């Protein structure tokens, strides 16, 4: 979701049981010396324990909307358009409804300000910080590494626009903020995120930690893909990109489609090179 002028809304619309039985083996030996003796031994292996599988998880809803979608506790994992990494379920993560509003800036390898030349940086370079609200169960450096990968990937915005991205510790053009639902609502106002979705508001790209942790139903089993979409969609608004509809059933969804609310027949896709 992005904050338009004067008011733009980024939202809208059992266990299987294997029973192993080892057949008992009977060994009989007869030894004749002076008399006959009979010895019988039998060995029996116990059945293998029943196999269990982790319960399937599901997820919920990115741009603000007056109709929040109910959230199921869950979490899936993994791709987008292109080869999908093997899906590994992510353990459920508890996200607090509200935080202090205080953010930790992910460190960079450059000293503060070193990556930004004096005066305005070139128009084709966007400098950004990645910041995580203090109470959230996500390490700032991990979130920053994910955002870096999404923005610098060869399938990202740099492949379709004369744009490059550089993460800094300060003097940024954009603040990418991972925030609790309540803080997201405050930072996105007057856009209505209702504790459920994300937005872009001015120089702030606000990612709702609830969505970051749980994804949405249409990305079930693909939390990595949904996070990629979330970053590229909201940063796309910061680059001036508007919302786009699904071009047709079965087509990859445009990154600027409001995929959090549904795919309208398109296929989930987090990369701006498609659609």
C-alpha positions as CSV (number, residue, x, y, z in Angstrom):
1,X,0.0,0.0,0.0
2,X,1.2,3.5,-0.7
3,X,0.1,6.9,0.5
4,X,-1.1,8.8,-2.5
5,X,-2.0,12.4,-2.7
6,X,-4.1,13.4,-1.1
7,X,-5.3,10.0,-0.1
8,X,-4.4,6.7,-1.8
9,X,-5.2,3.4,-0.3
10,X,-2.9,0.5,-0.9
11,X,-5.6,-1.9,0.2
12,X,-8.8,-3.1,-1.2
13,X,-10.5,-5.4,-1.6
14,X,-3.7,-38.6,10.9
15,X,-1.0,-39.5,11.4
16,X,-0.1,-42.6,9.5
17,X,1.0,-45.6,11.5
18,X,3.5,-48.0,10.1
19,X,3.6,-51.2,11.7
20,X,6.7,-53.2,11.2
21,X,6.7,-56.8,12.1
22,X,9.8,-58.8,12.1
23,X,9.1,-62.4,11.7
24,X,10.3,-64.5,14.5
25,X,13.1,-66.8,13.7
26,X,13.4,-70.2,15.3
27,X,16.7,-71.9,15.5
28,X,16.8,-75.6,16.3
29,X,20.0,-77.4,16.8
30,X,20.3,-81.1,17.5
31,X,23.5,-82.4,18.8
32,X,24.3,-86.1,19.1
33,X,27.1,-87.1,21.3
34,X,25.9,-89.7,23.8
35,X,22.3,-88.5,24.0
36,X,20.1,-86.2,22.0
37,X,19.6,-82.6,23.2
38,X,17.2,-80.1,21.7
39,X,17.6,-76.3,22.0
40,X,15.2,-73.8,20.5
41,X,15.7,-70.0,20.5
42,X,13.4,-67.4,19.1
43,X,14.0,-63.8,18.5
44,X,11.3,-61.2,17.9
45,X,11.9,-57.6,16.9
46,X,9.4,-55.0,18.2
47,X,7.3,-53.0,15.8
48,X,8.6,-49.6,14.6
49,X,7.1,-46.6,16.3
50,X,4.3,-44.7,14.5
51,X,5.4,-41.8,12.2
52,X,3.9,-38.4,12.8
53,X,3.9,-35.3,10.7
54,X,3.8,-31.7,11.7
55,X,0.3,-30.2,11.4
56,X,-0.3,-28.2,8.3
57,X,-0.3,-24.4,8.8
58,X,-2.0,-21.7,6.9
59,X,-1.8,-18.0,6.8
60,X,-3.6,-14.6,6.3
61,X,-3.5,-10.9,4.5
62,X,-0.6,-6.1,2.1
63,X,-2.0,-2.8,1.3
64,X,-4.4,-1.3,3.7
65,X,-8.1,-2.0,3.6
66,X,-11.2,-1.2,5.7
67,X,-12.0,-4.9,5.8
68,X,-9.4,-6.9,7.6
69,X,-9.0,-10.6,6.9
70,X,-9.1,-13.0,9.8
71,X,-5.7,-14.4,10.6
72,X,-4.9,-18.0,11.2
73,X,-1.9,-18.9,13.3
74,X,0.5,-20.3,10.8
75,X,3.4,-20.1,8.6
76,X,4.6,-21.7,5.4
77,X,7.8,-21.3,3.4
78,X,9.5,-20.8,0.1
79,X,9.4,-19.6,-3.7
80,X,8.0,-17.3,-6.4
81,X,8.2,-17.3,-10.1
82,X,11.0,-19.5,-11.2
83,X,12.5,-22.6,-9.7
84,X,11.2,-23.1,-6.2
85,X,13.5,-24.0,-3.3
86,X,12.4,-27.0,-1.3
87,X,9.5,-25.9,0.9
88,X,10.3,-26.2,4.6
89,X,7.6,-25.3,7.1
90,X,8.6,-22.4,9.3
91,X,7.8,-22.7,13.0
92,X,5.0,-20.5,14.2
93,X,6.2,-17.1,15.4
94,X,4.4,-15.0,18.0
95,X,4.2,-11.4,17.0
96,X,3.0,-8.9,19.6
97,X,0.1,-6.8,18.7
98,X,1.9,-3.6,19.7
99,X,5.4,-2.5,20.3
100,X,7.2,0.6,21.7
101,X,7.7,2.2,18.3
102,X,11.4,2.2,18.8
103,X,13.4,0.6,16.0
104,X,16.8,-1.0,15.7
105,X,18.7,-0.2,12.5
106,X,20.4,-3.2,10.9
107,X,24.2,-2.6,10.8
108,X,26.0,-2.2,7.5
109,X,29.6,-3.0,6.6
110,X,30.1,0.7,5.8
111,X,30.7,3.3,8.5
112,X,27.6,5.6,9.0
113,X,27.2,7.8,6.0
114,X,30.2,6.5,4.1
115,X,28.1,5.0,1.3
116,X,26.3,8.4,0.6
117,X,28.4,11.0,-1.2
118,X,28.0,14.7,-0.2
119,X,25.0,16.4,-1.7
120,X,22.1,14.5,-3.3
121,X,23.0,10.9,-4.4
122,X,22.4,10.1,-8.1
123,X,18.8,9.8,-9.1
124,X,19.3,6.2,-10.1
125,X,20.5,5.1,-6.7
126,X,18.1,4.6,-3.8
127,X,19.7,4.5,-0.3
128,X,17.7,2.7,2.3
129,X,17.9,1.6,5.9
130,X,16.3,-1.6,7.3
131,X,14.9,-1.2,10.8
132,X,13.1,-3.7,13.1
133,X,10.9,-2.7,16.0
134,X,12.6,-3.7,19.2
135,X,10.0,-6.1,20.6
136,X,9.7,-8.2,17.5
137,X,11.2,-11.7,17.3
138,X,13.2,-11.0,14.2
139,X,16.9,-10.2,14.1
140,X,17.5,-6.9,12.2
141,X,20.5,-8.3,10.3
142,X,18.4,-11.3,9.1
143,X,15.6,-9.0,7.9
144,X,18.1,-6.7,6.2
145,X,19.7,-9.6,4.4
146,X,16.3,-10.7,3.1
147,X,15.4,-7.2,1.9
148,X,18.9,-6.8,0.3
149,X,18.4,-10.0,-1.6
150,X,14.9,-9.0,-2.8
151,X,16.0,-5.6,-4.0
152,X,19.3,-6.6,-5.6
153,X,18.1,-9.8,-7.3
154,X,18.5,-9.9,-11.0
155,X,14.7,-10.4,-11.3
156,X,14.1,-7.3,-9.1
157,X,13.3,-3.6,-9.9
158,X,16.8,-3.0,-11.2
159,X,16.0,-5.3,-14.2
160,X,13.0,-3.2,-15.3
161,X,13.9,0.3,-14.1
162,X,17.1,2.5,-14.2
163,X,17.3,2.0,-10.5
164,X,19.8,0.6,-8.1
165,X,19.7,0.1,-4.3
166,X,22.2,0.6,-1.6
167,X,21.7,-0.1,2.1
168,X,23.1,2.5,4.5
169,X,23.1,3.2,8.3
170,X,21.8,6.7,7.9
171,X,21.1,9.6,5.5
172,X,18.6,7.3,3.7
173,X,16.0,8.0,1.0
174,X,13.8,5.1,2.2
175,X,13.2,3.5,5.6
176,X,12.2,-0.1,5.3
177,X,10.5,-0.8,8.7
178,X,9.3,-4.1,10.1
179,X,6.7,-3.1,12.6
180,X,4.1,-4.6,15.0
181,X,0.5,-4.3,13.8
182,X,-0.3,-1.3,16.1
183,X,2.8,0.6,15.1
184,X,2.1,-0.2,11.4
185,X,-1.3,1.4,11.8
186,X,0.2,4.5,13.4
187,X,3.0,4.9,10.8
188,X,0.7,4.3,7.8
189,X,-2.1,6.7,8.9
190,X,-4.2,8.1,7.3
191,X,-4.1,4.9,5.3
192,X,-6.2,2.2,7.0
193,X,-4.1,-0.9,7.6
194,X,-6.3,-2.2,10.4
195,X,-3.5,-4.1,12.1
196,X,-3.5,-6.6,9.1
197,X,-1.6,-5.1,6.1
198,X,1.4,-3.1,5.1
199,X,1.9,0.3,3.4
200,X,4.2,2.8,1.9
201,X,3.8,6.3,3.4
202,X,6.2,9.0,2.3
203,X,9.7,7.8,2.7
204,X,8.6,4.9,4.9
205,X,8.0,1.3,3.6
206,X,6.2,-0.2,6.6
207,X,6.0,-4.0,6.6
208,X,3.5,-5.5,9.0
209,X,5.2,-8.1,11.1
210,X,2.0,-10.1,11.3
211,X,2.1,-10.6,7.5
212,X,5.9,-11.1,7.6
213,X,5.4,-14.0,10.1
214,X,2.3,-15.6,8.6
215,X,2.0,-14.7,5.0
216,X,-1.4,-15.1,3.3
217,X,-3.5,-18.1,2.1
218,X,-2.7,-17.7,-1.6
219,X,1.0,-18.1,-0.8
220,X,0.4,-21.1,1.4
221,X,3.7,-23.1,1.7
222,X,5.6,-20.2,0.3
223,X,6.4,-17.6,3.0
224,X,9.7,-16.7,1.3
225,X,7.8,-15.9,-1.9
226,X,5.3,-13.8,0.0
227,X,8.0,-11.8,1.8
228,X,9.7,-11.2,-1.5
229,X,6.4,-9.9,-2.9
230,X,5.7,-7.7,0.1
231,X,9.1,-6.0,-0.1
232,X,8.9,-5.5,-3.9
233,X,5.3,-4.3,-3.8
234,X,5.7,-1.6,-1.2
235,X,9.1,-0.5,-2.5
236,X,7.5,-0.4,-6.0
237,X,5.1,2.3,-4.6
238,X,8.1,4.3,-3.4
239,X,9.4,4.1,-7.0
240,X,6.1,5.6,-8.3
241,X,4.5,2.3,-9.4
242,X,0.7,2.1,-9.2
243,X,-1.5,-0.9,-8.5
244,X,-2.1,-3.3,-11.5
245,X,-4.7,-5.9,-12.0
246,X,-4.3,-9.6,-12.9
247,X,-3.8,-9.7,-16.7
248,X,-5.6,-13.0,-17.1
249,X,-6.2,-16.4,-15.6
250,X,-3.1,-18.5,-15.1
251,X,-0.7,-15.5,-15.7
252,X,1.9,-14.6,-13.2
253,X,0.5,-11.8,-11.0
254,X,2.1,-8.4,-11.4
255,X,4.1,-7.4,-8.4
256,X,2.0,-4.3,-8.1
257,X,-1.2,-6.4,-8.0
258,X,-2.7,-6.4,-4.5
259,X,-1.9,-10.1,-4.0
260,X,-2.5,-10.0,-0.2
261,X,-6.2,-9.7,-1.0
262,X,-6.2,-12.5,-3.6
263,X,-4.8,-13.5,-6.9
264,X,-8.0,-13.1,-9.1
265,X,-6.9,-16.2,-11.1
266,X,-3.3,-15.2,-11.5
267,X,-0.3,-17.2,-10.1
268,X,1.6,-15.9,-7.1
269,X,4.6,-13.9,-8.1
270,X,6.9,-11.6,-6.2
271,X,9.2,-10.4,-8.9
272,X,8.6,-7.1,-10.9
273,X,10.1,-8.5,-14.1
274,X,6.9,-10.5,-14.7
275,X,3.5,-9.0,-15.3
